[in-house]
Amino acid sequence: MSINNIFNSYKVTRAMSRAGTLTNKPVIESKNGWIKKEMYIDLNINNYNTVQEFIDDIV
């Protein structure tokens, strides 16, 4: 299944910016930065067998 079909299945609107244009979506970029920082500080990625387990712990 292609990524476009997945977006359509879940009724998600896909929005993409050019690389290096953080001001296009500052709230999302800020949240992504926060999540990345928390992942490195609070969670040891080597303790997980799958990406899904890691995501479940983050959420």
Secondary structure as the mmCIF struct_conf table of DSSP 4:
data_model
#
loop_
_struct_conf.conf_type_id
_struct_conf.id
_struct_conf.beg_label_comp_id
_struct_conf.beg_label_asym_id
_struct_conf.beg_label_seq_id
_struct_conf.end_label_comp_id
_struct_conf.end_label_asym_id
_struct_conf.end_label_seq_id
HELX_RH_AL_P HELX_RH_AL_P1 ILE A 3 SER A 9
TURN_TY1_P TURN_TY1_P1 TYR A 10 LYS A 11
HELX_LH_PP_P HELX_LH_PP_P1 VAL A 12 ARG A 14
TURN_TY1_P TURN_TY1_P2 ALA A 19 GLY A 20
HELX_RH_3T_P HELX_RH_3T_P1 LEU A 22 ASN A 24
BEND BEND1 LYS A 25 LYS A 25
HELX_RH_AL_P HELX_RH_AL_P2 PRO A 26 ASP A 42
HELX_RH_3T_P HELX_RH_3T_P2 ILE A 45 ASN A 47
BEND BEND2 ASN A 49 THR A 50
HELX_RH_AL_P HELX_RH_AL_P3 VAL A 51 ILE A 58
#
